[in-house]
Amino acid sequence: MKKFKRLLKIEFKRIFSNNVLLAIFFGAPILYGFLFGYVYQQAKVIDLPIVIIDQDHSPMTDKIIDAFEDNQGLLVKDVRFTPGTIMQEMAMEQYAAVITFPSNFEADILQKRHPEVRVDLNMANILNANTASNNIQQVLMTLNAGIEIEGLKKQGMHPDQAKNAYESFKINFNKLYNSTGNYVTFMLPGLLAGIMQQVIFLAMALVFARDFEDGYFSELVQESKWSFYHIGLKSTPFLLMIPVMWLLVSAFIPYFNIEASIYNFPMLLLVVLLTLASMAIGMLFSIAIPSQLKATELLMVISTPAFVLSGFTWPTMAIPHAITYIAQFIPLTQFLSGFRKIAFYGGDVASIRPEINMLLLIIVVASSAMMLLLQFKIVAARKKLNIGLEETEV
């Protein structure tokens, strides 16, 4: 028993002398607790952007528009008299819904013709679509039925009968970009991309860190004194293997019958940029932290919340601006934003230009830092080798 206590004491000393282990064991839960708490602090989605097409221009439609503007869950971005190119804009601006009131709307109501209000829902993000749908229904049904339905129900009339008796207009919900409302269509592509980013991060974290640990780096620096040579040497095998991984992962999209356009040039460009950005960040950590374990541990801490912060599942408008700003520098955030535009909205290269520019910025900054840091380590290693050779000769 004394021996066990002695060894246990040593184990505690070893644990508390490992700063990385302590940071992950105690720091990560606290960090994630605050981070996710702030992300979901709002508790509900508000200010979902919608556009209203008012083809009637009547006092009644004005009243309905005012009701939408008073709804906390919705944000009326624009009111137009004609549809124009709104369906194309819906994809680009990612409006949650477009509501159309037809011509003679008020006149048809007064004449008991039951006109139809058309609601086009953007189903590419199911959470946004469901929230927008509920809020839109709440506004329209309240105005549609009015307080008279409540009066009839109090008199004993069945709710359905009361509704039919006073339904002044009909509501037609039209689902776009994920018409079946399939949750797999919504979630799986984002999860697969998140896994790919994490795999690339962790693979790259081992590249130089292993060489520093086993002494192979000292041999490599004798072959070339330039950092870009060594980065090219380390990157080439992965640049050949990663496309195979992407092809395997992309096969899950048709396998699970997900209706998404992924085999095209814009998507290829986006995948290439995500790969290069993830490789640059992973390799930077590998050079900066000369330990395989520490490099992978720190990258895991950073990459784990990336999917939540990307805004793919929880709308960015419901996330604090400071966190959203930081998330813009995570490659996955830009990839998923561009992915949705291409896969669900049929976007082209021009439509994902903001995402392309941001990914290029990440690549340039991470690659520059990586090359400078590696060059410094190469110079230091070669200098050490030369000193060692001089001492041997003496």
C-alpha positions in Angstrom: 0.0 0.0 0.0 2.9 2.3 0.8 4.4 1.6 -2.6 1.1 2.4 -4.3 0.8 5.7 -2.4 4.4 6.6 -3.3 3.8 5.9 -7.0 0.4 7.8 -6.9 2.2 10.8 -5.5 4.6 10.7 -8.4 1.8 10.4 -10.9 0.1 13.5 -9.5 3.5 15.4 -9.7 3.9 14.3 -13.3 0.4 15.3 -14.2 0.7 18.8 -12.6 4.1 19.3 -14.2 2.6 18.8 -17.7 1.2 22.3 -18.6 -0.4 21.1 -21.9 -2.3 18.3 -20.1 -3.5 20.7 -17.4 -4.6 23.3 -20.0 -6.6 20.7 -21.9 -8.0 18.9 -18.8 -9.1 22.0 -16.9 -8.9 24.8 -19.5 -10.8 23.1 -22.4 -14.1 22.5 -20.5 -14.1 26.0 -19.1 -13.2 27.5 -22.6 -15.9 25.4 -24.3 -18.4 26.2 -21.6 -18.0 29.9 -22.1 -17.7 29.7 -25.9 -20.8 27.6 -26.5 -22.7 29.4 -23.8 -22.2 32.7 -25.6 -22.9 31.1 -29.0 -26.3 29.9 -27.8 -26.9 32.6 -25.3 -29.7 34.2 -27.4 -31.6 30.9 -27.0 -33.8 31.6 -30.0 -33.3 32.8 -33.5 -34.4 36.4 -34.2 -34.2 38.8 -37.1 -34.4 36.2 -39.8 -34.3 38.2 -43.1 -37.4 38.1 -45.3 -38.6 40.0 -48.4 -42.2 40.9 -49.1 -43.6 41.3 -52.6 -46.7 43.5 -52.3 -48.5 43.4 -55.6 -51.7 44.9 -54.2 -50.4 48.1 -52.5 -53.6 48.2 -50.3 -54.2 49.4 -46.7 -54.7 45.7 -45.8 -51.3 44.6 -47.1 -49.8 47.7 -45.4 -51.3 46.4 -42.1 -49.9 42.9 -42.6 -46.4 44.3 -43.4 -46.5 46.4 -40.2 -47.3 43.1 -38.3 -44.3 41.4 -39.9 -42.1 44.4 -38.9 -43.3 44.0 -35.3 -42.4 40.3 -35.2 -39.2 39.8 -33.2 -38.3 36.6 -35.1 -38.4 38.3 -38.5 -36.6 41.2 -40.2 -38.2 42.7 -43.2 -35.2 43.5 -45.4 -37.2 44.9 -48.3 -40.7 45.5 -49.6 -41.2 45.4 -53.4 -44.0 45.8 -55.8 -42.8 43.2 -58.3 -40.8 40.0 -57.9 -38.0 40.9 -60.3 -35.0 38.7 -59.6 -35.9 38.0 -56.1 -35.5 34.2 -56.4 -31.8 34.6 -57.5 -31.3 37.2 -54.8 -32.8 34.8 -52.2 -29.9 32.4 -52.7 -27.2 35.1 -52.8 -28.5 37.1 -49.8 -29.7 33.9 -48.0 -33.2 35.3 -47.2 -35.2 32.9 -45.0 -38.4 33.5 -46.9 -40.1 35.6 -49.6 -43.8 36.4 -49.0 -45.9 37.4 -52.0 -49.3 39.2 -51.8 -51.1 39.0 -55.2 -52.9 41.8 -57.0 -56.4 42.6 -55.8 -55.6 40.9 -52.5 -57.8 43.2 -50.4 -60.6 43.3 -53.0 -60.7 39.5 -53.2 -60.9 39.2 -49.4 -63.8 41.6 -49.3 -65.6 39.6 -52.0 -64.9 36.3 -50.1 -62.7 34.9 -53.0 -60.1 33.6 -50.5 -56.9 34.8 -52.3 -53.6 33.0 -51.8 -50.5 34.3 -50.0 -47.4 32.6 -51.4 -44.5 31.9 -49.0 -41.2 30.7 -50.5 -39.1 29.1 -47.8 -35.3 28.7 -48.0 -34.9 25.1 -46.8 -31.1 25.1 -47.3 -31.0 25.8 -43.5 -33.8 23.9 -41.9 -33.5 25.6 -38.5 -33.9 29.1 -40.2 -36.7 27.8 -42.4 -38.7 26.2 -39.6 -38.3 29.3 -37.4 -39.3 31.6 -40.2 -42.3 29.4 -41.1 -43.6 29.4 -37.5 -43.3 33.2 -37.2 -44.9 33.8 -40.6 -47.7 31.5 -39.8 -48.2 33.2 -36.5 -48.5 36.7 -38.1 -50.7 35.6 -41.0 -53.0 33.3 -39.1 -53.6 36.0 -36.4 -54.6 38.5 -39.1 -56.5 35.9 -41.1 -58.7 34.6 -38.3 -58.8 37.6 -36.0 -60.4 37.5 -32.7 -63.7 36.2 -34.1 -62.4 32.7 -34.2 -61.7 32.8 -30.5 -65.2 34.1 -30.0 -66.7 31.2 -31.9 -64.6 28.7 -30.1 -65.8 30.1 -26.8 -69.4 29.5 -28.0 -68.6 25.8 -28.5 -67.7 25.7 -32.2 -64.9 23.3 -33.2 -61.6 25.1 -33.9 -61.5 23.7 -37.5 -65.1 24.9 -38.2 -64.3 28.3 -36.7 -61.2 28.5 -38.9 -63.0 27.6 -42.1 -65.8 30.0 -41.3 -63.4 33.0 -41.1 -60.5 32.0 -43.3 -60.3 35.1 -45.4 -57.2 34.1 -47.4 -55.1 30.9 -48.0 -51.4 30.4 -47.3 -49.3 28.3 -49.7 -45.8 27.4 -48.4 -43.4 26.5 -51.2 -40.2 24.8 -50.0 -37.0 25.6 -52.0 -33.4 24.2 -52.0 -34.3 21.2 -49.9 -37.9 20.5 -50.7 -38.2 17.4 -48.6 -36.8 19.1 -45.5 -34.4 16.2 -45.1 -32.2 16.7 -42.1 -29.4 14.5 -43.6 -29.3 16.9 -46.6 -28.9 19.8 -44.2 -26.3 18.3 -41.8 -24.2 15.5 -43.4 -22.2 17.7 -45.9 -21.2 20.1 -43.2 -20.2 17.3 -40.8 -18.1 15.6 -43.6 -16.3 18.9 -44.4 -15.7 19.4 -40.6 -14.2 15.9 -40.4 -12.0 16.5 -43.4 -10.6 19.8 -41.9 -9.8 18.1 -38.7 -8.1 15.1 -40.4 -5.9 17.5 -42.4 -5.1 19.6 -39.4 -4.0 16.6 -37.4 -2.1 15.0 -40.3 -0.2 18.2 -40.9 0.5 18.7 -37.2 2.7 15.5 -37.3 4.7 16.4 -40.3 7.6 18.6 -38.9 7.0 17.8 -35.3 8.0 14.2 -35.8 11.2 15.3 -37.6 12.1 17.6 -34.7 11.5 14.7 -32.2 13.5 12.0 -34.0 16.3 14.2 -35.2 15.5 13.7 -38.9 15.2 17.5 -39.3 18.9 17.8 -38.8 19.5 15.6 -41.8 17.0 17.4 -43.9 18.5 20.8 -43.5 21.7 19.6 -45.0 19.8 18.9 -48.3 18.5 22.5 -48.7 18.7 25.7 -46.8 15.4 27.1 -48.1 12.1 26.6 -46.2 9.9 26.5 -49.4 11.9 23.4 -50.5 11.1 21.5 -47.3 7.5 22.6 -47.3 7.1 21.4 -50.9 8.8 18.1 -49.9 6.4 17.6 -47.0 3.3 18.7 -48.8 3.6 16.7 -52.0 2.6 13.3 -50.6 -0.5 14.8 -48.9 -1.4 16.8 -52.0 -1.5 13.4 -53.9 -3.4 11.5 -51.2 -5.9 14.1 -50.0 -7.9 14.3 -53.3 -8.5 10.5 -53.0 -9.9 11.2 -49.5 -12.2 13.9 -50.8 -13.5 11.6 -53.6 -14.3 8.9 -51.0 -16.0 11.4 -48.7 -18.0 13.0 -51.5 -19.4 9.6 -52.4 -21.5 9.8 -49.3 -23.6 12.6 -50.8 -25.2 10.5 -53.7 -25.1 7.4 -51.5 -27.5 9.0 -49.0 -29.6 10.5 -51.8 -28.6 14.1 -51.0 -29.7 16.5 -53.7 -26.7 18.7 -53.9 -24.6 19.8 -56.9 -21.0 19.0 -55.9 -19.2 17.7 -59.0 -18.4 21.0 -60.7 -15.6 23.6 -61.0 -16.7 26.0 -58.3 -16.9 23.2 -55.7 -13.5 21.8 -56.9 -12.0 25.3 -56.3 -13.6 25.6 -52.9 -12.3 22.1 -51.9 -8.8 22.9 -53.1 -8.7 26.2 -51.1 -10.0 24.5 -47.9 -7.4 21.8 -48.3 -4.5 24.3 -48.7 -5.7 26.6 -45.9 -6.1 23.6 -43.5 -2.7 22.3 -44.5 -1.0 25.7 -44.0 -2.5 26.1 -40.5 -1.7 22.5 -39.5 1.8 22.7 -40.8 2.3 26.1 -39.0 1.4 24.4 -35.7 3.8 21.5 -36.5 6.7 23.9 -37.0 5.8 26.2 -34.1 5.4 23.3 -31.6 8.1 20.7 -32.0 6.1 17.9 -30.3 3.6 15.6 -32.1 1.5 15.2 -29.0 1.3 18.9 -28.1 0.7 20.0 -31.7 -2.2 17.6 -32.2 -3.7 18.4 -28.7 -3.7 22.1 -29.4 -5.2 21.7 -32.9 -7.9 19.5 -31.5 -8.8 22.2 -28.9 -9.1 24.7 -31.8 -10.8 22.6 -34.4 -13.4 20.9 -32.1 -15.7 24.0 -31.9 -15.1 25.0 -35.5 -18.3 23.4 -36.8 -20.5 25.1 -34.3 -18.9 28.5 -34.8 -19.2 28.2 -38.6 -22.8 29.2 -38.6 -23.8 26.1 -40.6 -26.3 24.9 -37.9 -26.9 27.9 -35.7 -27.3 31.2 -37.6 -24.5 33.7 -37.4 -27.0 36.4 -36.7 -27.7 34.7 -33.4 -24.0 34.5 -32.5 -22.2 37.4 -30.8 -20.3 39.5 -33.3 -16.9 39.0 -31.6 -17.2 35.2 -31.9 -18.5 35.5 -35.5 -15.6 37.7 -36.4 -13.1 35.1 -35.1 -14.9 32.3 -36.8 -14.3 34.0 -40.2 -10.6 33.0 -39.9 -11.5 29.3 -39.6 -11.3 27.7 -43.1 -14.4 25.5 -42.5 -16.5 28.7 -42.0 -15.7 29.9 -45.4 -16.0 26.5 -47.0 -19.5 25.8 -45.6 -20.8 29.2 -46.6 -19.6 28.6 -50.2 -20.7 25.0 -50.2 -24.3 26.0 -49.5 -24.3 28.6 -52.3 -23.0 26.0 -54.8 -24.6 22.8 -53.7 -28.1 24.1 -52.9 -28.4 27.4 -54.8 -26.5 26.4 -57.9 -24.0 29.3 -57.5 -21.0 29.9 -59.7 -17.5 31.1 -59.0 -18.7 34.8 -58.8 -21.2 33.9 -56.1 -18.5 32.5 -53.8 -15.9 35.3 -54.4 -16.1 36.5 -50.7 -15.3 33.0 -49.5 -12.5 32.5 -52.0 -10.9 35.8 -51.0 -11.0 34.9 -47.3 -9.6 31.5 -47.9 -6.8 33.0 -50.0 -6.0 35.4 -47.2 -5.8 32.6 -44.7 -3.5 30.6 -47.0 -1.2 33.6 -47.6 -1.0 34.6 -43.9 -0.5 31.0 -42.6 1.9 30.1 -45.3 4.0 33.2 -44.9 4.2 32.7 -41.1 5.1 29.0 -41.7 7.9 29.7 -44.1 9.4 32.5 -42.0 9.4 30.3 -38.9 10.7 27.3 -40.7 13.5 29.4 -42.3 14.5 30.6 -38.8 14.7 27.0 -37.6 16.6 25.9 -40.6 19.2 28.6 -40.1 19.5 27.7 -36.4 19.8 24.0 -37.2 22.5 24.5 -39.9 24.4 26.8 -37.6 24.4 24.2 -34.9 25.6 21.5 -37.4 28.4 23.7 -38.6 29.5 24.4 -35.0 29.4 20.7 -34.3 31.5 19.9 -37.4 34.1 22.6 -36.4 34.4 21.1 -32.9 34.8 17.6 -34.4 37.6 18.8 -36.7 39.4 20.5 -33.8 
